[in-house]
Amino acid sequence: MTRTQARRTRFAPGTVPVLVVLAVLLVALAFVGTAYQQPAGYLALLKRAAPLMILAIGQYFVIVSGGFDLSVGSLVTAEVVIAARLIDGDDSATGWVILVLLLIGAVVGLVNGVITTRLLVPSFIVTLGMLLVLDGAVFLWTGGAPRGALSDSFRTIGRQGIDGVPVIGQVPWSVVVLAVLVTMAVVFMRGPTGRTLVAVGDNETAVWLGGGRVERLRTLAFVLSGLSAAVAAILLGGFAGVSAQVGDGLEFRVITAVVLGGVVLGGGRGSVVAAMAGALTLESLFSLLNLLGVSGGLESTVQGVIIIAAVAYAAIDWRRKRA
């Protein structure tokens, strides 16, 4: 990895624009909503955005290495439904059930990665198939109505926080979890494995010729995406409760967030910080539209426009490089 490549990984195109847009939206929220005139209002926004930002971390790993993961939304739903069924209101079961959820997320990611890299099936097809498998499994298991209940200790992670903090009052546990994962992701991407992961998306042949284990790196990306979906499910389960639709549409929302953060579809370019900023920007935009009384149906339109624009930009950039 050259110094130029390392610099490009840390200061990827798209990072500054998304941060500027985010700053504008945060200021606009303060003018439109009285709740955002206090630090607690922005903490509440960060609490709502935390699951999407965590999903964006995992999706970033997959996209920057040259793939897609469309299974994260259905995996989140499956994790919440499984947790409710296994815990069934028993606080003593919370600890081992969380470990089971993390294991399930890692296994689903491993299956996606192995089929994609070893059998050479496009990740779009593999993860779309996994989405359908998980959706069907959840429906068959629940009959459309989830059974069981999440324990109070399980829901504490998504709903409660650290009280008595000066000025802001309470720091949500979801924000604490997010801060830890952000730190880990940044450290990982600045290390040799993270930089090589970006290089795989840019030119996998060069990485392979240089002795890099392309298949293992891409499989690792899917495993990390599955783990991020498990963590997001734990937070969403605590925040929103048990529902067979809790993860509906999250796969498209997180891809929108990542490309909004300047991560190029097809891999090789992008910053994990910008990907998370894209998720927070998307959540801020929808919050602003809600305060302005704009129809919620516009959310899908905004996501569609962003994805189409990102694909168009990637195609133009690819043609320019080829020329």
Sequence and secondary structure as in RCSB ss.txt:
>XXXX:A:sequence
MTRTQARRTRFAPGTVPVLVVLAVLLVALAFVGTAYQQPAGYLALLKRAAPLMILAIGQYFVIVSGGFDLSVGSL
VTAEVVIAARLIDGDDSATGWVILVLLLIGAVVGLVNGVITTRLLVPSFIVTLGMLLVLDGAVFLWTGGAPRGAL
SDSFRTIGRQGIDGVPVIGQVPWSVVVLAVLVTMAVVFMRGPTGRTLVAVGDNETAVWLGGGRVERLRTLAFVLS
GLSAAVAAILLGGFAGVSAQVGDGLEFRVITAVVLGGVVLGGGRGSVVAAMAGALTLESLFSLLNLLGVSGGLES
TVQGVIIIAAVAYAAIDWRRKRA
>XXXX:A:secstr
  HHHHHHHHT TTHHHHHHHHHHHHHHHHHH GGGGSHHHHHHHHHHHHHHHHHHHHHHHHHHTT     HHHH
HHHHHHHHHHHHTT GGGHHHHHHHHHHHHHHHHHHHHHHHHHS   HHHHHHHHHHHHHHHHHHHHTTS  S  
 HHHHHHHH EEEEETTTEEEEHHHHHHHHHHHHHHHHHHSHHHHHHHHHHH HHHHHHTT  HHHHHHHHHHHH
HHHHHHHHHHHHHHH S TTTTTTHHHHHHHHHHHTT  TTSS   HHHHHHHHHHHHHHHHHHHHTT  TTHHH
HHHHHHHHHHHHHHHHHHHHHH 
